């Protein structure tokens, strides 16, 4: 039954988006944040955390594919992957599509996000939750990174909220220093850095911070419709500058070998390579 109820996003005080709610599915106040899930008319089921749209069934593939496939295929042989956040399971599912991955650890601080995602967004995580290569931990990613052994991961994928509230600690010096320590010599970390048209300071500040611990700091872009404001930037911090210089042909060969090629809705080898070619209005916020 149609309703006349709208959910307004509260990310920016003076600009945003709203969804007409078909049916509210859940409204939970966890120990960390307010969680709302609702069925929309246009985007399928939508998850909202603290008033900010996090994921929709309709366009989640853009963000999840770019967050997972780009670092793993750029690396080429990532066997051990750490995912921080991403409680909906979409990044975990994409990571496990790579046949080279032997062990994927996912650390999500809010168990309610996992529970509600399994219940109301089952297609996003799919069978990743029961994959024997997956280790899902409800806990603090900061603490996990602090305690993890040196050189224990090939790639770290950080899928957090913006650097306010529960996500703030994932943007600190100590966090990136520990990330560098627990990565292998060709290791890299990617994280969402906001929509630079509206959140340029997020990209600029985190890039400067990461540069203290990684020799190569850059970013790449993805166009996610519900992250309003144009391109979303994904921050890139690597120990090997060559990882962003891999040819389209090599990326295609790696994708074919890993089982990814032809099984994506946004990512392609050409988009992979092209995503690092930033418009000047974004590139100007990266370290020179």
HELIX and SHEET records of a PDB file:
HELIX    1   1 UNK A   60  UNK A   75  1                                  16    
HELIX    2   2 UNK A   90  UNK A   96  1                                   7    
HELIX    3   3 UNK A  111  UNK A  120  1                                  10    
HELIX    4   4 UNK A  122  UNK A  125  1                                   4    
HELIX    5   5 UNK A  126  UNK A  130  5                                   5    
HELIX    6   6 UNK A  141  UNK A  147  1                                   7    
HELIX    7   7 UNK A  165  UNK A  171  5                                   7    
HELIX    8   8 UNK A  173  UNK A  182  1                                  10    
HELIX    9   9 UNK A  196  UNK A  210  1                                  15    
HELIX   10  10 UNK A  241  UNK A  245  5                                   5    
HELIX   11  11 UNK A  248  UNK A  258  1                                  11    
HELIX   12  12 UNK A  269  UNK A  274  1                                   6    
HELIX   13  13 UNK A  280  UNK A  283  1                                   4    
SHEET    1   A 5 UNK A   6  UNK A   8  0                                        
SHEET    2   A 5 UNK A  18  UNK A  29 -1                                        
SHEET    3   A 5 UNK A  34  UNK A  40 -1                                        
SHEET    4   A 5 UNK A  45  UNK A  49 -1                                        
SHEET    5   A 5 UNK A  52  UNK A  56 -1                                        
SHEET    1   B 7 UNK A 134  UNK A 138  0                                        
SHEET    2   B 7 UNK A 103  UNK A 108  1                                        
SHEET    3   B 7 UNK A  80  UNK A  85  1                                        
SHEET    4   B 7 UNK A 153  UNK A 159  1                                        
SHEET    5   B 7 UNK A 183  UNK A 195  1                                        
SHEET    6   B 7 UNK A 232  UNK A 238 -1                                        
SHEET    7   B 7 UNK A 216  UNK A 222 -1                                        
END                                                                             
